[in-house]
Amino acid sequence: MGYSKRIETICSLLKPATTFADVGCDHGYCSEYMLKNGLCEFAILSDISKGSLEKATMLLKDYVKNGKAKGILGNGFVGVPKDTQEVLIAGMGGEEIVAILSHERYGFMPEKFVFQPMLNPDKLRAYILDNGGFIERDYTFFADGKFYDVIVGRKRRTDEEKQSYNAWETEFGRDNIIERGEAFLARTARKKKDIDGFLNREGLQDKSREELLERKNRLQRILDNETD
Ligand SMILES: C[S@@+](CC[C@H](N)C(=O)[O-])C[C@H]1O[C@@H](n2cnc3c(N)ncnc32)[C@H](O)[C@@H]1O
């Protein structure tokens, strides 16, 4: 299909849904994948940037013309119905995704979701679990020369389904801690090496050194499989 490996990975995690919303759609490739493969009946393409939205609505102009897709220029869930079956938010910071989900007027926990936060996935995990979400998959993958986190889940159906993550799982992702996948361990080793680089710098303040050493120790415990 000619998409980047990151986009292919995200698409492979999307489930069939009657209605689908791609929030922060930019190019619109994931909506194209859903529509072309008959995985949704209707797609909302939403973006805060006019230029980005235009890219998506241009790519999907035939679907827009046929009433199978609609472009919305706006922030987060503005214009996205709360009963939308599947929501994708990819390529934004975790805090920004939390801001969208928790918006006092437009925020909601989607029926099904795929989130691919670029930063602060720990804040997003904590928010999901504390606010009616259930996480099904939560891991790191390697694509196009970079590491990415992805969180796949749905709205929690019953109180019995309430999940609790320990501190390791919240910070690094439950599937990473349990499965110790190749990409996760490679990223952990790389982060540890980066810390060594910082520690070797001259003029580092004691407090910063202490924090870095503590962080390095946590990463080493992951590599040694000592996260219990
Ligand atoms: C890095 S691009 C990612 C595009 C696509 N989702 C992907 O993963 O390839 C981020 C997109 O999100 C849009 N965006 C950022 N903040 C947003 C918000 N609060 N609401 C809607 N769109 C937003 C940007 O305009 C940009 O098009």
The ligand as an SDF file (V2000), in Angstrom:
LIG
                    3D

 27 29  0  0  0  0  0  0  0  0999 V2000
    2.5310   14.6760   13.4700 C   0  0  0  0  0  0  0  0  0  0  0  0
    0.9690   14.8180   12.7400 S   0  0  0  0  0  0  0  0  0  0  0  0
    0.4240   13.1380   12.8020 C   0  0  0  0  0  0  0  0  0  0  0  0
   -0.5010   12.8240   11.6930 C   0  0  0  0  0  0  0  0  0  0  0  0
   -1.0760   11.4310   11.6920 C   0  0  0  0  0  0  0  0  0  0  0  0
   -2.0340   11.2550   12.7410 N   0  0  0  0  0  0  0  0  0  0  0  0
    0.0260   10.4160   11.8010 C   0  0  0  0  0  0  0  0  0  0  0  0
    0.1430    9.7780   12.8520 O   0  0  0  0  0  0  0  0  0  0  0  0
    0.7900   10.2610   10.8420 O   0  0  0  0  0  0  0  0  0  0  0  0
   -0.0040   15.5770   13.9820 C   0  0  0  0  0  0  0  0  0  0  0  0
   -1.2820   16.1790   13.4170 C   0  0  0  0  0  0  0  0  0  0  0  0
   -2.1430   16.4880   14.5060 O   0  0  0  0  0  0  0  0  0  0  0  0
   -2.7060   17.7570   14.3240 C   0  0  0  0  0  0  0  0  0  0  0  0
   -3.0660   18.2410   15.6500 N   0  0  0  0  0  0  0  0  0  0  0  0
   -2.2260   18.6180   16.6410 C   0  0  0  0  0  0  0  0  0  0  0  0
   -2.9340   18.9530   17.7390 N   0  0  0  0  0  0  0  0  0  0  0  0
   -4.2400   18.7570   17.4340 C   0  0  0  0  0  0  0  0  0  0  0  0
   -5.4550   18.9000   18.1490 C   0  0  0  0  0  0  0  0  0  0  0  0
   -5.4530   19.3220   19.4180 N   0  0  0  0  0  0  0  0  0  0  0  0
   -6.6100   18.6040   17.5430 N   0  0  0  0  0  0  0  0  0  0  0  0
   -6.6260   18.1860   16.2470 C   0  0  0  0  0  0  0  0  0  0  0  0
   -5.5090   18.0330   15.5130 N   0  0  0  0  0  0  0  0  0  0  0  0
   -4.3330   18.3000   16.1070 C   0  0  0  0  0  0  0  0  0  0  0  0
   -1.6260   18.5400   13.5980 C   0  0  0  0  0  0  0  0  0  0  0  0
   -2.1600   19.6420   12.8890 O   0  0  0  0  0  0  0  0  0  0  0  0
   -1.0310   17.4710   12.6750 C   0  0  0  0  0  0  0  0  0  0  0  0
   -1.6920   17.4270   11.4390 O   0  0  0  0  0  0  0  0  0  0  0  0
  1  2  1  0
  2  3  1  0
  2 10  1  0
  3  4  1  0
  4  5  1  0
  5  6  1  0
  5  7  1  0
  7  8  2  0
  7  9  1  0
 10 11  1  0
 11 12  1  0
 11 26  1  0
 12 13  1  0
 13 14  1  0
 13 24  1  0
 14 15  1  0
 14 23  1  0
 15 16  2  0
 16 17  1  0
 17 18  1  0
 17 23  2  0
 18 19  1  0
 18 20  2  0
 20 21  1  0
 21 22  2  0
 22 23  1  0
 24 25  1  0
 24 26  1  0
 26 27  1  0
M  CHG  2   2   1   9  -1
M  END
$$$$
